[in-house]
Amino acid sequence: MKNKFCLTLIGLMLFGCAKDEPYAWNKDIPFATILAQTGEKLVLMDFETEW
């Protein structure tokens, strides 16, 4: 059982991430428009703050 878990974990780490696909950032679209267009999907936000 432990071997299956370890193999599954290693498989997810090796093949689970798309390494060659850049993420399409929407910089010129207002956030309210993005929320309205996505419907029930999750929205990834990235912002920079200065402390």
mmCIF entry with sequence, helices, sheets and N, C-alpha, C, O atoms, coordinates in Angstrom:
data_MODEL
# 
_entry.id   MODEL 
# 
_entity.id                         1 
_entity.type                       polymer 
_entity.pdbx_number_of_molecules   1 
# 
_entity_poly.entity_id                      1 
_entity_poly.type                           'polypeptide(L)' 
_entity_poly.nstd_linkage                   no 
_entity_poly.nstd_monomer                   no 
_entity_poly.pdbx_seq_one_letter_code       MKNKFCLTLIGLMLFGCAKDEPYAWNKDIPFATILAQTGEKLVLMDFETEW 
_entity_poly.pdbx_seq_one_letter_code_can   MKNKFCLTLIGLMLFGCAKDEPYAWNKDIPFATILAQTGEKLVLMDFETEW 
_entity_poly.pdbx_strand_id                 A 
# 
loop_
_entity_poly_seq.entity_id 
_entity_poly_seq.num 
_entity_poly_seq.mon_id 
_entity_poly_seq.hetero 
1 1  MET n 
1 2  LYS n 
1 3  ASN n 
1 4  LYS n 
1 5  PHE n 
1 6  CYS n 
1 7  LEU n 
1 8  THR n 
1 9  LEU n 
1 10 ILE n 
1 11 GLY n 
1 12 LEU n 
1 13 MET n 
1 14 LEU n 
1 15 PHE n 
1 16 GLY n 
1 17 CYS n 
1 18 ALA n 
1 19 LYS n 
1 20 ASP n 
1 21 GLU n 
1 22 PRO n 
1 23 TYR n 
1 24 ALA n 
1 25 TRP n 
1 26 ASN n 
1 27 LYS n 
1 28 ASP n 
1 29 ILE n 
1 30 PRO n 
1 31 PHE n 
1 32 ALA n 
1 33 THR n 
1 34 ILE n 
1 35 LEU n 
1 36 ALA n 
1 37 GLN n 
1 38 THR n 
1 39 GLY n 
1 40 GLU n 
1 41 LYS n 
1 42 LEU n 
1 43 VAL n 
1 44 LEU n 
1 45 MET n 
1 46 ASP n 
1 47 PHE n 
1 48 GLU n 
1 49 THR n 
1 50 GLU n 
1 51 TRP n 
# 
_struct_asym.id          A 
_struct_asym.entity_id   1 
# 
loop_
_struct_conf.conf_type_id 
_struct_conf.id 
_struct_conf.pdbx_PDB_helix_id 
_struct_conf.beg_label_comp_id 
_struct_conf.beg_label_asym_id 
_struct_conf.beg_label_seq_id 
_struct_conf.pdbx_beg_PDB_ins_code 
_struct_conf.end_label_comp_id 
_struct_conf.end_label_asym_id 
_struct_conf.end_label_seq_id 
_struct_conf.pdbx_end_PDB_ins_code 
_struct_conf.beg_auth_comp_id 
_struct_conf.beg_auth_asym_id 
_struct_conf.beg_auth_seq_id 
_struct_conf.end_auth_comp_id 
_struct_conf.end_auth_asym_id 
_struct_conf.end_auth_seq_id 
_struct_conf.pdbx_PDB_helix_class 
_struct_conf.details 
_struct_conf.pdbx_PDB_helix_length 
HELX_P HELX_P1 AA1 LYS A 2  ? PHE A 15 ? LYS A 2  PHE A 15 1 ? 14 
HELX_P HELX_P2 AA2 PHE A 31 ? THR A 38 ? PHE A 31 THR A 38 1 ? 8  
# 
_struct_conf_type.id          HELX_P 
_struct_conf_type.criteria    ? 
_struct_conf_type.reference   ? 
# 
loop_
_atom_site.group_PDB 
_atom_site.id 
_atom_site.type_symbol 
_atom_site.label_atom_id 
_atom_site.label_alt_id 
_atom_site.label_comp_id 
_atom_site.label_asym_id 
_atom_site.label_entity_id 
_atom_site.label_seq_id 
_atom_site.pdbx_PDB_ins_code 
_atom_site.Cartn_x 
_atom_site.Cartn_y 
_atom_site.Cartn_z 
_atom_site.occupancy 
_atom_site.B_iso_or_equiv 
_atom_site.pdbx_formal_charge 
_atom_site.auth_seq_id 
_atom_site.auth_comp_id 
_atom_site.auth_asym_id 
_atom_site.auth_atom_id 
_atom_site.pdbx_PDB_model_num 
ATOM 1   N N  . MET A 1 1  ? 0.827   -1.189 0.000   1.00 0.00 ? 1  MET A N  1 
ATOM 2   C CA . MET A 1 1  ? 0.000   0.000  0.000   1.00 0.00 ? 1  MET A CA 1 
ATOM 3   C C  . MET A 1 1  ? 0.870   1.252  0.000   1.00 0.00 ? 1  MET A C  1 
ATOM 4   O O  . MET A 1 1  ? 0.591   2.218  -0.709  1.00 0.00 ? 1  MET A O  1 
ATOM 5   N N  . LYS A 1 2  ? 1.935   1.218  0.811   1.00 0.00 ? 2  LYS A N  1 
ATOM 6   C CA . LYS A 1 2  ? 2.831   2.367  0.883   1.00 0.00 ? 2  LYS A CA 1 
ATOM 7   C C  . LYS A 1 2  ? 3.554   2.575  -0.444  1.00 0.00 ? 2  LYS A C  1 
ATOM 8   O O  . LYS A 1 2  ? 3.803   3.713  -0.841  1.00 0.00 ? 2  LYS A O  1 
ATOM 9   N N  . ASN A 1 3  ? 3.894   1.480  -1.137  1.00 0.00 ? 3  ASN A N  1 
ATOM 10  C CA . ASN A 1 3  ? 4.573   1.592  -2.425  1.00 0.00 ? 3  ASN A CA 1 
ATOM 11  C C  . ASN A 1 3  ? 3.677   2.247  -3.467  1.00 0.00 ? 3  ASN A C  1 
ATOM 12  O O  . ASN A 1 3  ? 4.144   3.062  -4.263  1.00 0.00 ? 3  ASN A O  1 
ATOM 13  N N  . LYS A 1 4  ? 2.392   1.899  -3.468  1.00 0.00 ? 4  LYS A N  1 
ATOM 14  C CA . LYS A 1 4  ? 1.460   2.504  -4.423  1.00 0.00 ? 4  LYS A CA 1 
ATOM 15  C C  . LYS A 1 4  ? 1.327   4.001  -4.169  1.00 0.00 ? 4  LYS A C  1 
ATOM 16  O O  . LYS A 1 4  ? 1.283   4.797  -5.106  1.00 0.00 ? 4  LYS A O  1 
ATOM 17  N N  . PHE A 1 5  ? 1.263   4.376  -2.894  1.00 0.00 ? 5  PHE A N  1 
ATOM 18  C CA . PHE A 1 5  ? 1.158   5.790  -2.549  1.00 0.00 ? 5  PHE A CA 1 
ATOM 19  C C  . PHE A 1 5  ? 2.405   6.552  -2.997  1.00 0.00 ? 5  PHE A C  1 
ATOM 20  O O  . PHE A 1 5  ? 2.301   7.643  -3.557  1.00 0.00 ? 5  PHE A O  1 
ATOM 21  N N  . CYS A 1 6  ? 3.567   5.983  -2.755  1.00 0.00 ? 6  CYS A N  1 
ATOM 22  C CA . CYS A 1 6  ? 4.820   6.634  -3.151  1.00 0.00 ? 6  CYS A CA 1 
ATOM 23  C C  . CYS A 1 6  ? 4.926   6.761  -4.664  1.00 0.00 ? 6  CYS A C  1 
ATOM 24  O O  . CYS A 1 6  ? 5.343   7.803  -5.171  1.00 0.00 ? 6  CYS A O  1 
ATOM 25  N N  . LEU A 1 7  ? 4.557   5.724  -5.380  1.00 0.00 ? 7  LEU A N  1 
ATOM 26  C CA . LEU A 1 7  ? 4.594   5.785  -6.841  1.00 0.00 ? 7  LEU A CA 1 
ATOM 27  C C  . LEU A 1 7  ? 3.609   6.818  -7.382  1.00 0.00 ? 7  LEU A C  1 
ATOM 28  O O  . LEU A 1 7  ? 3.924   7.544  -8.325  1.00 0.00 ? 7  LEU A O  1 
ATOM 29  N N  . THR A 1 8  ? 2.442   6.884  -6.800  1.00 0.00 ? 8  THR A N  1 
ATOM 30  C CA . THR A 1 8  ? 1.459   7.882  -7.216  1.00 0.00 ? 8  THR A CA 1 
ATOM 31  C C  . THR A 1 8  ? 1.970   9.286  -6.939  1.00 0.00 ? 8  THR A C  1 
ATOM 32  O O  . THR A 1 8  ? 1.825   10.173 -7.780  1.00 0.00 ? 8  THR A O  1 
ATOM 33  N N  . LEU A 1 9  ? 2.554   9.495  -5.797  1.00 0.00 ? 9  LEU A N  1 
ATOM 34  C CA . LEU A 1 9  ? 3.090   10.800 -5.435  1.00 0.00 ? 9  LEU A CA 1 
ATOM 35  C C  . LEU A 1 9  ? 4.222   11.218 -6.373  1.00 0.00 ? 9  LEU A C  1 
ATOM 36  O O  . LEU A 1 9  ? 4.268   12.367 -6.813  1.00 0.00 ? 9  LEU A O  1 
ATOM 37  N N  . ILE A 1 10 ? 5.116   10.312 -6.673  1.00 0.00 ? 10 ILE A N  1 
ATOM 38  C CA . ILE A 1 10 ? 6.214   10.600 -7.599  1.00 0.00 ? 10 ILE A CA 1 
ATOM 39  C C  . ILE A 1 10 ? 5.668   10.884 -8.994  1.00 0.00 ? 10 ILE A C  1 
ATOM 40  O O  . ILE A 1 10 ? 6.146   11.795 -9.671  1.00 0.00 ? 10 ILE A O  1 
ATOM 41  N N  . GLY A 1 11 ? 4.680   10.119 -9.428  1.00 0.00 ? 11 GLY A N  1 
ATOM 42  C CA . GLY A 1 11 ? 4.070   10.355 -10.737 1.00 0.00 ? 11 GLY A CA 1 
ATOM 43  C C  . GLY A 1 11 ? 3.420   11.719 -10.834 1.00 0.00 ? 11 GLY A C  1 
ATOM 44  O O  . GLY A 1 11 ? 3.531   12.391 -11.860 1.00 0.00 ? 11 GLY A O  1 
ATOM 45  N N  . LEU A 1 12 ? 2.741   12.135 -9.772  1.00 0.00 ? 12 LEU A N  1 
ATOM 46  C CA . LEU A 1 12 ? 2.126   13.464 -9.775  1.00 0.00 ? 12 LEU A CA 1 
ATOM 47  C C  . LEU A 1 12 ? 3.174   14.570 -9.808  1.00 0.00 ? 12 LEU A C  1 
ATOM 48  O O  . LEU A 1 12 ? 2.985   15.591 -10.469 1.00 0.00 ? 12 LEU A O  1 
ATOM 49  N N  . MET A 1 13 ? 4.263   14.370 -9.104  1.00 0.00 ? 13 MET A N  1 
ATOM 50  C CA . MET A 1 13 ? 5.317   15.388 -9.095  1.00 0.00 ? 13 MET A CA 1 
ATOM 51  C C  . MET A 1 13 ? 6.003   15.496 -10.451 1.00 0.00 ? 13 MET A C  1 
ATOM 52  O O  . MET A 1 13 ? 6.356   16.595 -10.878 1.00 0.00 ? 13 MET A O  1 
ATOM 53  N N  . LEU A 1 14 ? 6.195   14.381 -11.124 1.00 0.00 ? 14 LEU A N  1 
ATOM 54  C CA . LEU A 1 14 ? 6.894   14.407 -12.407 1.00 0.00 ? 14 LEU A CA 1 
ATOM 55  C C  . LEU A 1 14 ? 6.008   14.849 -13.564 1.00 0.00 ? 14 LEU A C  1 
ATOM 56  O O  . LEU A 1 14 ? 6.452   15.599 -14.434 1.00 0.00 ? 14 LEU A O  1 
ATOM 57  N N  . PHE A 1 15 ? 4.767   14.393 -13.581 1.00 0.00 ? 15 PHE A N  1 
ATOM 58  C CA . PHE A 1 15 ? 3.914   14.618 -14.744 1.00 0.00 ? 15 PHE A CA 1 
ATOM 59  C C  . PHE A 1 15 ? 2.729   15.541 -14.476 1.00 0.00 ? 15 PHE A C  1 
ATOM 60  O O  . PHE A 1 15 ? 1.934   15.794 -15.381 1.00 0.00 ? 15 PHE A O  1 
ATOM 61  N N  . GLY A 1 16 ? 2.597   16.039 -13.271 1.00 0.00 ? 16 GLY A N  1 
ATOM 62  C CA . GLY A 1 16 ? 1.425   16.826 -12.916 1.00 0.00 ? 16 GLY A CA 1 
ATOM 63  C C  . GLY A 1 16 ? 1.475   18.283 -13.317 1.00 0.00 ? 16 GLY A C  1 
ATOM 64  O O  . GLY A 1 16 ? 0.428   18.926 -13.398 1.00 0.00 ? 16 GLY A O  1 
ATOM 65  N N  . CYS A 1 17 ? 2.637   18.820 -13.570 1.00 0.00 ? 17 CYS A N  1 
ATOM 66  C CA . CYS A 1 17 ? 2.747   20.245 -13.874 1.00 0.00 ? 17 CYS A CA 1 
ATOM 67  C C  . CYS A 1 17 ? 3.062   20.447 -15.349 1.00 0.00 ? 17 CYS A C  1 
ATOM 68  O O  . CYS A 1 17 ? 3.899   19.752 -15.925 1.00 0.00 ? 17 CYS A O  1 
ATOM 69  N N  . ALA A 1 18 ? 2.374   21.415 -15.948 1.00 0.00 ? 18 ALA A N  1 
ATOM 70  C CA . ALA A 1 18 ? 2.654   21.771 -17.336 1.00 0.00 ? 18 ALA A CA 1 
ATOM 71  C C  . ALA A 1 18 ? 3.846   22.725 -17.333 1.00 0.00 ? 18 ALA A C  1 
ATOM 72  O O  . ALA A 1 18 ? 3.722   23.871 -16.899 1.00 0.00 ? 18 ALA A O  1 
ATOM 73  N N  . LYS A 1 19 ? 4.970   22.272 -17.801 1.00 0.00 ? 19 LYS A N  1 
ATOM 74  C CA . LYS A 1 19 ? 6.193   23.060 -17.707 1.00 0.00 ? 19 LYS A CA 1 
ATOM 75  C C  . LYS A 1 19 ? 6.390   24.001 -18.893 1.00 0.00 ? 19 LYS A C  1 
ATOM 76  O O  . LYS A 1 19 ? 7.071   25.018 -18.758 1.00 0.00 ? 19 LYS A O  1 
ATOM 77  N N  . ASP A 1 20 ? 5.813   23.688 -20.044 1.00 0.00 ? 20 ASP A N  1 
ATOM 78  C CA . ASP A 1 20 ? 6.077   24.467 -21.245 1.00 0.00 ? 20 ASP A CA 1 
ATOM 79  C C  . ASP A 1 20 ? 4.971   25.452 -21.585 1.00 0.00 ? 20 ASP A C  1 
ATOM 80  O O  . ASP A 1 20 ? 5.072   26.154 -22.591 1.00 0.00 ? 20 ASP A O  1 
ATOM 81  N N  . GLU A 1 21 ? 3.931   25.524 -20.790 1.00 0.00 ? 21 GLU A N  1 
ATOM 82  C CA . GLU A 1 21 ? 2.808   26.391 -21.103 1.00 0.00 ? 21 GLU A CA 1 
ATOM 83  C C  . GLU A 1 21 ? 2.836   27.638 -20.226 1.00 0.00 ? 21 GLU A C  1 
ATOM 84  O O  . GLU A 1 21 ? 2.716   27.538 -19.005 1.00 0.00 ? 21 GLU A O  1 
ATOM 85  N N  . PRO A 1 22 ? 2.994   28.823 -20.843 1.00 0.00 ? 22 PRO A N  1 
ATOM 86  C CA . PRO A 1 22 ? 2.941   30.049 -20.036 1.00 0.00 ? 22 PRO A CA 1 
ATOM 87  C C  . PRO A 1 22 ? 1.512   30.358 -19.616 1.00 0.00 ? 22 PRO A C  1 
ATOM 88  O O  . PRO A 1 22 ? 0.561   29.993 -20.307 1.00 0.00 ? 22 PRO A O  1 
ATOM 89  N N  . TYR A 1 23 ? 1.368   31.023 -18.497 1.00 0.00 ? 23 TYR A N  1 
ATOM 90  C CA . TYR A 1 23 ? 0.042   31.392 -18.017 1.00 0.00 ? 23 TYR A CA 1 
ATOM 91  C C  . TYR A 1 23 ? -0.379  32.695 -18.685 1.00 0.00 ? 23 TYR A C  1 
ATOM 92  O O  . TYR A 1 23 ? 0.406   33.642 -18.748 1.00 0.00 ? 23 TYR A O  1 
ATOM 93  N N  . ALA A 1 24 ? -1.591  32.749 -19.175 1.00 0.00 ? 24 ALA A N  1 
ATOM 94  C CA . ALA A 1 24 ? -2.097  33.948 -19.858 1.00 0.00 ? 24 ALA A CA 1 
ATOM 95  C C  . ALA A 1 24 ? -2.604  34.951 -18.826 1.00 0.00 ? 24 ALA A C  1 
ATOM 96  O O  . ALA A 1 24 ? -3.673  34.762 -18.247 1.00 0.00 ? 24 ALA A O  1 
ATOM 97  N N  . TRP A 1 25 ? -1.841  36.010 -18.597 1.00 0.00 ? 25 TRP A N  1 
ATOM 98  C CA . TRP A 1 25 ? -2.238  37.038 -17.638 1.00 0.00 ? 25 TRP A CA 1 
ATOM 99  C C  . TRP A 1 25 ? -3.128  38.061 -18.324 1.00 0.00 ? 25 TRP A C  1 
ATOM 100 O O  . TRP A 1 25 ? -2.844  38.471 -19.450 1.00 0.00 ? 25 TRP A O  1 
ATOM 101 N N  . ASN A 1 26 ? -4.187  38.474 -17.670 1.00 0.00 ? 26 ASN A N  1 
ATOM 102 C CA . ASN A 1 26 ? -5.089  39.508 -18.180 1.00 0.00 ? 26 ASN A CA 1 
ATOM 103 C C  . ASN A 1 26 ? -4.784  40.810 -17.454 1.00 0.00 ? 26 ASN A C  1 
ATOM 104 O O  . ASN A 1 26 ? -5.324  41.069 -16.379 1.00 0.00 ? 26 ASN A O  1 
ATOM 105 N N  . LYS A 1 27 ? -3.918  41.629 -18.044 1.00 0.00 ? 27 LYS A N  1 
ATOM 106 C CA . LYS A 1 27 ? -3.507  42.868 -17.389 1.00 0.00 ? 27 LYS A CA 1 
ATOM 107 C C  . LYS A 1 27 ? -4.395  44.052 -17.758 1.00 0.00 ? 27 LYS A C  1 
ATOM 108 O O  . LYS A 1 27 ? -4.523  44.990 -16.970 1.00 0.00 ? 27 LYS A O  1 
ATOM 109 N N  . ASP A 1 28 ? -5.007  44.028 -18.929 1.00 0.00 ? 28 ASP A N  1 
ATOM 110 C CA . ASP A 1 28 ? -5.746  45.186 -19.423 1.00 0.00 ? 28 ASP A CA 1 
ATOM 111 C C  . ASP A 1 28 ? -7.248  45.087 -19.197 1.00 0.00 ? 28 ASP A C  1 
ATOM 112 O O  . ASP A 1 28 ? -7.991  45.972 -19.622 1.00 0.00 ? 28 ASP A O  1 
ATOM 113 N N  . ILE A 1 29 ? -7.707  44.033 -18.540 1.00 0.00 ? 29 ILE A N  1 
ATOM 114 C CA . ILE A 1 29 ? -9.139  43.827 -18.323 1.00 0.00 ? 29 ILE A CA 1 
ATOM 115 C C  . ILE A 1 29 ? -9.449  44.114 -16.856 1.00 0.00 ? 29 ILE A C  1 
ATOM 116 O O  . ILE A 1 29 ? -8.769  43.589 -15.974 1.00 0.00 ? 29 ILE A O  1 
ATOM 117 N N  . PRO A 1 30 ? -10.464 44.936 -16.576 1.00 0.00 ? 30 PRO A N  1 
ATOM 118 C CA . PRO A 1 30 ? -10.817 45.209 -15.171 1.00 0.00 ? 30 PRO A CA 1 
ATOM 119 C C  . PRO A 1 30 ? -11.218 43.926 -14.432 1.00 0.00 ? 30 PRO A C  1 
ATOM 120 O O  . PRO A 1 30 ? -11.777 43.000 -15.019 1.00 0.00 ? 30 PRO A O  1 
ATOM 121 N N  . PHE A 1 31 ? -10.917 43.899 -13.134 1.00 0.00 ? 31 PHE A N  1 
ATOM 122 C CA . PHE A 1 31 ? -11.176 42.708 -12.328 1.00 0.00 ? 31 PHE A CA 1 
ATOM 123 C C  . PHE A 1 31 ? -12.661 42.359 -12.288 1.00 0.00 ? 31 PHE A C  1 
ATOM 124 O O  . PHE A 1 31 ? -13.017 41.180 -12.302 1.00 0.00 ? 31 PHE A O  1 
ATOM 125 N N  . ALA A 1 32 ? -13.528 43.360 -12.240 1.00 0.00 ? 32 ALA A N  1 
ATOM 126 C CA . ALA A 1 32 ? -14.976 43.102 -12.210 1.00 0.00 ? 32 ALA A CA 1 
ATOM 127 C C  . ALA A 1 32 ? -15.428 42.397 -13.487 1.00 0.00 ? 32 ALA A C  1 
ATOM 128 O O  . ALA A 1 32 ? -16.316 41.546 -13.441 1.00 0.00 ? 32 ALA A O  1 
ATOM 129 N N  . THR A 1 33 ? -14.831 42.741 -14.617 1.00 0.00 ? 33 THR A N  1 
ATOM 130 C CA . THR A 1 33 ? -15.169 42.090 -15.886 1.00 0.00 ? 33 THR A CA 1 
ATOM 131 C C  . THR A 1 33 ? -14.722 40.633 -15.878 1.00 0.00 ? 33 THR A C  1 
ATOM 132 O O  . THR A 1 33 ? -15.442 39.754 -16.352 1.00 0.00 ? 33 THR A O  1 
ATOM 133 N N  . ILE A 1 34 ? -13.541 40.382 -15.345 1.00 0.00 ? 34 ILE A N  1 
ATOM 134 C CA . ILE A 1 34 ? -13.036 39.004 -15.264 1.00 0.00 ? 34 ILE A CA 1 
ATOM 135 C C  . ILE A 1 34 ? -13.953 38.159 -14.389 1.00 0.00 ? 34 ILE A C  1 
ATOM 136 O O  . ILE A 1 34 ? -14.280 37.026 -14.742 1.00 0.00 ? 34 ILE A O  1 
ATOM 137 N N  . LEU A 1 35 ? -14.369 38.706 -13.248 1.00 0.00 ? 35 LEU A N  1 
ATOM 138 C CA . LEU A 1 35 ? -15.279 37.964 -12.373 1.00 0.00 ? 35 LEU A CA 1 
ATOM 139 C C  . LEU A 1 35 ? -16.609 37.685 -13.053 1.00 0.00 ? 35 LEU A C  1 
ATOM 140 O O  . LEU A 1 35 ? -17.170 36.602 -12.886 1.00 0.00 ? 35 LEU A O  1 
ATOM 141 N N  . ALA A 1 36 ? -17.123 38.639 -13.816 1.00 0.00 ? 36 ALA A N  1 
ATOM 142 C CA . ALA A 1 36 ? -18.405 38.449 -14.498 1.00 0.00 ? 36 ALA A CA 1 
ATOM 143 C C  . ALA A 1 36 ? -18.295 37.392 -15.591 1.00 0.00 ? 36 ALA A C  1 
ATOM 144 O O  . ALA A 1 36 ? -19.251 36.655 -15.831 1.00 0.00 ? 36 ALA A O  1 
ATOM 145 N N  . GLN A 1 37 ? -17.144 37.306 -16.258 1.00 0.00 ? 37 GLN A N  1 
ATOM 146 C CA . GLN A 1 37 ? -16.969 36.360 -17.365 1.00 0.00 ? 37 GLN A CA 1 
ATOM 147 C C  . GLN A 1 37 ? -16.710 34.936 -16.887 1.00 0.00 ? 37 GLN A C  1 
ATOM 148 O O  . GLN A 1 37 ? -17.015 33.987 -17.610 1.00 0.00 ? 37 GLN A O  1 
ATOM 149 N N  . THR A 1 38 ? -16.162 34.763 -15.704 1.00 0.00 ? 38 THR A N  1 
ATOM 150 C CA . THR A 1 38 ? -15.784 33.421 -15.256 1.00 0.00 ? 38 THR A CA 1 
ATOM 151 C C  . THR A 1 38 ? -16.947 32.605 -14.726 1.00 0.00 ? 38 THR A C  1 
ATOM 152 O O  . THR A 1 38 ? -16.889 31.376 -14.733 1.00 0.00 ? 38 THR A O  1 
ATOM 153 N N  . GLY A 1 39 ? -17.995 33.257 -14.269 1.00 0.00 ? 39 GLY A N  1 
ATOM 154 C CA . GLY A 1 39 ? -19.131 32.511 -13.739 1.00 0.00 ? 39 GLY A CA 1 
ATOM 155 C C  . GLY A 1 39 ? -18.772 31.823 -12.439 1.00 0.00 ? 39 GLY A C  1 
ATOM 156 O O  . GLY A 1 39 ? -18.458 32.489 -11.452 1.00 0.00 ? 39 GLY A O  1 
ATOM 157 N N  . GLU A 1 40 ? -18.813 30.484 -12.420 1.00 0.00 ? 40 GLU A N  1 
ATOM 158 C CA . GLU A 1 40 ? -18.561 29.705 -11.203 1.00 0.00 ? 40 GLU A CA 1 
ATOM 159 C C  . GLU A 1 40 ? -17.107 29.248 -11.070 1.00 0.00 ? 40 GLU A C  1 
ATOM 160 O O  . GLU A 1 40 ? -16.774 28.546 -10.116 1.00 0.00 ? 40 GLU A O  1 
ATOM 161 N N  . LYS A 1 41 ? -16.237 29.632 -12.007 1.00 0.00 ? 41 LYS A N  1 
ATOM 162 C CA . LYS A 1 41 ? -14.842 29.190 -11.953 1.00 0.00 ? 41 LYS A CA 1 
ATOM 163 C C  . LYS A 1 41 ? -14.059 30.000 -10.927 1.00 0.00 ? 41 LYS A C  1 
ATOM 164 O O  . LYS A 1 41 ? -14.453 31.103 -10.547 1.00 0.00 ? 41 LYS A O  1 
ATOM 165 N N  . LEU A 1 42 ? -12.951 29.431 -10.491 1.00 0.00 ? 42 LEU A N  1 
ATOM 166 C CA . LEU A 1 42 ? -12.053 30.140 -9.587  1.00 0.00 ? 42 LEU A CA 1 
ATOM 167 C C  . LEU A 1 42 ? -11.212 31.137 -10.371 1.00 0.00 ? 42 LEU A C  1 
ATOM 168 O O  . LEU A 1 42 ? -10.913 30.917 -11.545 1.00 0.00 ? 42 LEU A O  1 
ATOM 169 N N  . VAL A 1 43 ? -10.835 32.222 -9.726  1.00 0.00 ? 43 VAL A N  1 
ATOM 170 C CA . VAL A 1 43 ? -10.021 33.258 -10.354 1.00 0.00 ? 43 VAL A CA 1 
ATOM 171 C C  . VAL A 1 43 ? -8.705  33.351 -9.593  1.00 0.00 ? 43 VAL A C  1 
ATOM 172 O O  . VAL A 1 43 ? -8.697  33.477 -8.369  1.00 0.00 ? 43 VAL A O  1 
ATOM 173 N N  . LEU A 1 44 ? -7.594  33.289 -10.321 1.00 0.00 ? 44 LEU A N  1 
ATOM 174 C CA . LEU A 1 44 ? -6.270  33.415 -9.731  1.00 0.00 ? 44 LEU A CA 1 
ATOM 175 C C  . LEU A 1 44 ? -5.865  34.886 -9.762  1.00 0.00 ? 44 LEU A C  1 
ATOM 176 O O  . LEU A 1 44 ? -5.826  35.509 -10.823 1.00 0.00 ? 44 LEU A O  1 
ATOM 177 N N  . MET A 1 45 ? -5.564  35.434 -8.578  1.00 0.00 ? 45 MET A N  1 
ATOM 178 C CA . MET A 1 45 ? -5.145  36.832 -8.479  1.00 0.00 ? 45 MET A CA 1 
ATOM 179 C C  . MET A 1 45 ? -3.686  36.886 -8.057  1.00 0.00 ? 45 MET A C  1 
ATOM 180 O O  . MET A 1 45 ? -3.235  36.109 -7.215  1.00 0.00 ? 45 MET A O  1 
ATOM 181 N N  . ASP A 1 46 ? -2.964  37.812 -8.654  1.00 0.00 ? 46 ASP A N  1 
ATOM 182 C CA . ASP A 1 46 ? -1.581  38.046 -8.272  1.00 0.00 ? 46 ASP A CA 1 
ATOM 183 C C  . ASP A 1 46 ? -1.402  39.552 -8.161  1.00 0.00 ? 46 ASP A C  1 
ATOM 184 O O  . ASP A 1 46 ? -1.694  40.284 -9.107  1.00 0.00 ? 46 ASP A O  1 
ATOM 185 N N  . PHE A 1 47 ? -0.930  40.013 -7.028  1.00 0.00 ? 47 PHE A N  1 
ATOM 186 C CA . PHE A 1 47 ? -0.752  41.449 -6.855  1.00 0.00 ? 47 PHE A CA 1 
ATOM 187 C C  . PHE A 1 47 ? 0.517   41.715 -6.065  1.00 0.00 ? 47 PHE A C  1 
ATOM 188 O O  . PHE A 1 47 ? 1.026   40.849 -5.354  1.00 0.00 ? 47 PHE A O  1 
ATOM 189 N N  . GLU A 1 48 ? 1.014   42.933 -6.210  1.00 0.00 ? 48 GLU A N  1 
ATOM 190 C CA . GLU A 1 48 ? 2.246   43.324 -5.544  1.00 0.00 ? 48 GLU A CA 1 
ATOM 191 C C  . GLU A 1 48 ? 1.941   44.412 -4.531  1.00 0.00 ? 48 GLU A C  1 
ATOM 192 O O  . GLU A 1 48 ? 1.210   45.358 -4.824  1.00 0.00 ? 48 GLU A O  1 
ATOM 193 N N  . THR A 1 49 ? 2.490   44.278 -3.364  1.00 0.00 ? 49 THR A N  1 
ATOM 194 C CA . THR A 1 49 ? 2.305   45.298 -2.334  1.00 0.00 ? 49 THR A CA 1 
ATOM 195 C C  . THR A 1 49 ? 3.664   45.841 -1.919  1.00 0.00 ? 49 THR A C  1 
ATOM 196 O O  . THR A 1 49 ? 4.685   45.162 -2.032  1.00 0.00 ? 49 THR A O  1 
ATOM 197 N N  . GLU A 1 50 ? 3.656   47.057 -1.445  1.00 0.00 ? 50 GLU A N  1 
ATOM 198 C CA . GLU A 1 50 ? 4.874   47.663 -0.916  1.00 0.00 ? 50 GLU A CA 1 
ATOM 199 C C  . GLU A 1 50 ? 4.679   47.880 0.574   1.00 0.00 ? 50 GLU A C  1 
ATOM 200 O O  . GLU A 1 50 ? 3.721   48.538 0.981   1.00 0.00 ? 50 GLU A O  1 
ATOM 201 N N  . TRP A 1 51 ? 5.562   47.344 1.385   1.00 0.00 ? 51 TRP A N  1 
ATOM 202 C CA . TRP A 1 51 ? 5.424   47.448 2.834   1.00 0.00 ? 51 TRP A CA 1 
ATOM 203 C C  . TRP A 1 51 ? 6.229   48.594 3.362   1.00 0.00 ? 51 TRP A C  1 
ATOM 204 O O  . TRP A 1 51 ? 6.237   48.839 4.568   1.00 0.00 ? 51 TRP A O  1 
# 
